Amino acid sequence: MGQDAPAGTAFFTPESVGVGEVVTLSVVITKESGGDVQFPSVLDLPEELEQRRSIEVRSRKVKTEWQADYFLVAWRADTVPIPAIEIALDDTGQSTVLVTPPQLVVHGVLPAETTNLELRDPRPFLQVRGFSWWLLMGLVATGAIFGWWLFRRRKGDPIAIVPFGPGGYALREFGRLREEWLEGGLAGSNFYDGYEETLRRYVSATRGWSPSQSLKGFALSQSSLLSALRHSLLARFARVQPKSEGPIQDLAAGEAFIRSEMLVDGPDKAEPDSGSEFQR
């Protein structure tokens, strides 16, 4: 071979690889006389290897040294021989050089049979990664005892449920009307509809007051309550919008009337008054 004869070398990076990993095969051509070098784009590979991506060719020294990188993947653990690669030194392909790569060492992903594996002592049945099952069982037992104690305590101290009488229900409805009026959720007519309905249910339960009888019949002795019923008449039929403080004062009159009767007779002891002569 003369002084101007081209030289070629090949090497793997890394020198050994695992199954399924990518390895780079670099082929380097040195040509002192310069000129172009044509590397094959696809290699003739054994079935254990597969070429990935396109080759990368670069000149390491201007027109005197070229390097082509091939990216390969091995699919079987073995020492794989690579066929010689024919590289053209000009565009005609008449001048070529053969480069024989080294064998590729491919190792498996599982430990070899000769590899000594460290055997750990058997783990206790009631222990997982340093956590004791006895501690967990103790916490569960403590929670069960606390739940039993809480259940017994609540069972021994029942909450007394006192049902509302007619007066209690009326006061609760007046409270609801006050909240809705202050929040601006009621028109004047709707407010007094609820106001009269609450009074009518109360006197119906305590006096047997007929729905056909006027509410003014039991309000004559209560000037403030009688005034509230006049306001109700104006709001419901004349569509007069009451002032903001008017309905609150009328609610206070109705609550005072019901509380006065509850203190005297109790919510469920008022006698029906069927002889009233005030009709609607």
BELSUL-V717414 format. One record per pair of residues at least 24 apart in sequence whose C-alpha atoms are under 6 Angstrom apart, sorted by the first residue. I is the first residue (numbers start at 1). J is the second residue. Records with the same first field share a line. If there is no record, write none. Layout:
I->J / J
This chain:
6->30 / 31
8->99
10->101
16->105 / 106
17->106
18->106 / 107 / 108
19->74 / 75 / 76 / 108
20->73 / 74 / 75
21->73
22->72 / 73
23->71 / 72
24->70 / 71
25->69 / 70
26->68 / 69
27->67 / 68
28->66 / 67
29->65 / 66
30->64 / 65
31->64
32->64
34->63 / 64
35->63
36->90
37->88 / 89 / 90
38->88
39->87
48->74 / 75 / 76
49->73 / 74
77->106 / 107 / 108
78->106
79->104 / 105 / 106
80->104
165->267 / 268
166->202 / 267
167->267
170->198
188->235 / 241
189->235 / 236
192->232
206->270 / 272
207->271 / 272 / 273
208->272
213->279 / 280
214->279 / 280
217->278
224->253
225->253
